[in-house]
Amino acid sequence: MSIATGEIYEVASFYHHFNLTEKNDSEKKICVRVCESITCSMFGADDLITDLTKQLPENAVIQHVPCVGRCDSAPVCVVGKRPVLNATPDKVCTLVNNNVTVPSLPNYIKLEDALSDGCYKTFKSCLSKQFTPSQVIQKITDAGLRGLGGAGFSAGKKWDIVRSFPAPRVVAINIDEGEPGTFKDRHYLEKAPHQFLEGMLIAAWAVNASTCFIYLRDEYAACHEMLSIELEKLRTEFPRQLPDIELRRGAGSYVCGEESAMLESIEGKRGMPRLRPPYIAEKGLFGKPTLEHNFETLYWIPEIIRKAKGGKEEIIELRGRKGLRSFSVSGRVCIPGVHRAPAGISIHELINDYCGGMLSGHKLKAYFPGGASGGILPAGIKDLPLDFDTLQAHGCFIGSAAIIVLSDHDAIPEYALNAMRFFKEESCGKCTPCRVGTDKAAELMSEEKWDLEKLTDLATVMAEASICGLGQAAPNPLLSTIKYFGDEL
């Protein structure tokens, strides 16, 4: 392929899930990846690693890894490709000894059942020209749908922008939810993949895209197998009516959740964010105008079009639904998981009305409103609406609505440090403020006494000079700790 060895090495060494071995090393070991991110750390990941180090057989090797997208079942580890929920040494060792490393498929709605339930009717209506692309885009705009991956940009406006550039166009779907605390995309994908696929096909039809690329994080191995099966069925069901659909695996890199880094990864390169302009709507994947969306944004498209049939009252009613958001909730609550609740709900309402309250013996102390990068808020700010545009004044943001709940049993600086170490490991290294800043910040935060002046200065440089959102948002937990929990420093 005329690719230089150095170029191959730089890609292979960039991704966590590519293992580099010596040329003559033929010994294959079972990889046991133990999650060390915020929630798993909260529920004993360190003790699990210590016990596994003593008990695992010689044919297994332990890797310390960041979030694997199952925070509601912490602590979690992955044996080969099989996730172990609420992991214990006995569970893990049993799988290793029996060489069970392949995940089982989730209990999802298959194509035949989805069709009988009315799935793809809206897409068929688009194909039969009952709608025009402009009408569909207007419905999405009127519904107020915004990107649900974190940025919150208007979906309808994004479709219009992509359509304004000349064909050929492509669609790229981001299912690389690597933000610690986030697992909503996997939750919906494992239940109703065809609702998402119909939304993807409607979007591709609306912008007249020739190809769809689905970028799925490597930790979701069962979802990859499931989608492979269902996509083959879908091609048979709609012969010559679908765009080309390519299912691509990530390889364990958080920064590939950033839209342009994901495109670089799909192109076979290191997942490094691109400088802008040009923006990917004009020149994106393989140089083509690209519509990039998060999984959940597309998941709700069919429902929105079905319910928004054009009447003024129906549109207003749908706008009222905008309060429904998917919250990934983990931490010190009785019922962790994905909860659909009104946008603008307060943390107290979310915990008490949807999560069964705090764990016995625990009192709410703080929470991450938007995963590791969203900052940390104290329990005292109890009536703050959890929605777009409501948290910025407090130095936080909701992002993908990954809520991690901490209690009076938790030391806030410890979890702020956990978040900074995560960003240090996941920095792509392209820009100095992020590469050096996260490393230096983690070092300073590890000290018994924080140098607040130096850390604040460092945070300012990272936020203002980093190329992408990773470096820009990395200081948020640090600054929140200084602002709200200074008595713990």
C-alpha positions, 0 to 999 in steps of 0.5 A, a space after each residue: 500500500 506504499 505506506 511508510 513503516 513510521 506512519 503505520 507505527 504512529 497510528 498503531 501506537 496512538 490507540 489504546 486497543 492496539 497492542 504492540 508486541 515484539 516480532 518473535 513474541 508468539 505468546 497470547 494472553 487474555 487482556 483484562 481491562 479494569 476501568 479506573 474512571 470516576 464511578 468505578 474508582 468510587 466503587 473499589 476499582 483500586 481494590 479490584 486491581 489489587 486482588 486480580 493481580 494476586 489471583 489471575 492466572 499467568 495467561 492473563 494480563 491486566 490493563 488499567 483503562 478509562 471509562 468503558 461506558 457501563 458506569 451504572 454497573 461499577 466497578 466494571 472490567 472487560 475480559 477480552 471483549 466481554 464486559 464484567 458488570 459489578 465485577 469481583 475477582 471471582 467473576 473475572 477469574 472464572 471467565 479467564 479460566 474458562 477462556 470466555 472472552 466474547 460478549 453475548 448479544 443484547 436482547 434487542 428489537 430485531 428488524 422483523 419486529 421493528 417493521 411490524 411495529 411501524 419502524 421505517 414507515 417515515 423513511 418509506 414516506 420520504 422515499 415515496 416523496 410524501 415529504 420533501 427534504 425541506 419539509 423534514 428539515 423544517 419539522 426538525 427545526 420547529 421541534 427544537 432538536 439540538 445535538 445530544 452529544 454535548 455541543 447542543 447545536 441546532 440539528 435542522 440548521 446543521 442539515 441546511 448548512 450541509 445541503 448548501 455545499 455541493 455533492 457528493 455528501 456523507 453522513 458520519 455518526 459518532 457512537 464513541 461516547 467515551 466521556 466518563 459517566 456517559 452510557 446513554 447511546 449504548 443503552 438505546 442502541 442495545 434496545 432499539 437499533 432500528 429506530 436509530 438506523 431509520 433516523 440515520 437514513 432520514 438524515 442521509 436522504 434529507 441532505 442527499 448523502 451517498 454514504 453513511 459511516 457509523 463510528 462505534 467505540 470498540 468497547 461496544 463489541 456486542 453492539 458491533 456484532 448486532 449492527 453487522 447482523 441487522 445492517 445485512 437484513 436492512 440491505 435485503 429489505 431495501 434493495 438499491 434504496 439505501 446509501 452505502 453504510 460502513 460500520 467502523 470500529 474505534 480503537 479506544 481513544 476518547 479524543 475521537 469523540 471530537 467530530 474532526 478527530 473521528 473523521 481522521 480516525 475513519 480515514 485511518 489516521 491518528 485521531 487528532 482534531 483538525 484546525 478550522 476553517 474549513 469546517 467539516 460541513 464544507 470539507 469533512 470526511 475524505 474532503 466531502 461535505 459531512 453531516 456529523 451527528 451523535 447517536 441519540 440525536 438521530 435516534 429521536 428523528 423518526 418520533 419527531 417527524 411522526 408527531 410533528 405533522 405540521 399543525 401549530 398545536 402539535 408543534 407546540 406540544 412537541 416543543 413541550 417535550 424538549 424537556 425530556 432528556 436522557 440522563 446517564 446517572 451513576 454514583 451514590 444513588 439507589 437506581 443508577 442508569 439512563 433516566 428520561 426526565 424533563 430538561 431543567 429538572 434539578 439534581 434533587 428532583 432527578 435523584 429523588 423522583 427517578 433514581 430512588 434517592 441516595 444510597 443508604 447512609 449517604 448524603 448528597 455532597 456534589 455532582 458532575 453535571 456533564 461527565 468528567 469535563 462538565 465540572 463539579 457542582 455542590 449540593 447547595 446549588 440545588 435548584 439549578 436547572 439541568 439543561 442547555 445554557 443553564 450551567 455556564 455561569 457556574 463554570 460547568 456545562 451539561 454536555 451529554 448529561 452524564 450525571 455522576 453523584 458524589 456523597 459526604 463519603 467522597 473527597 472532591 479533590 480526589 475525583 477532580 484529580 481522577 478526571 485530570 489524569 483521564 484527560 492526561 492519558 487521553 490527550 492526543 498530544 497535538 497541541 502543547 497547552 493540552 499535552 503539557 497542561 494536563 500532565 502538569 496539572 495532574 502532577 500539581 493536583 497530586 501534591 498534598 497542598 495545591 499551588 492555587 496560583 499556578 494551577 489557576 494560571 495553567 487552567 487559563 492557558 489550557 482553556 484559551 489556547 487548546 485546539 479542541 474541547 478536550 484541553 479547553 474543558 479539562 480544567 473544569 473539575 479543577 476550577 470547580 474544586 477551587 471555587 466550591 470546595 476550597 475547604 477540602 484543599 
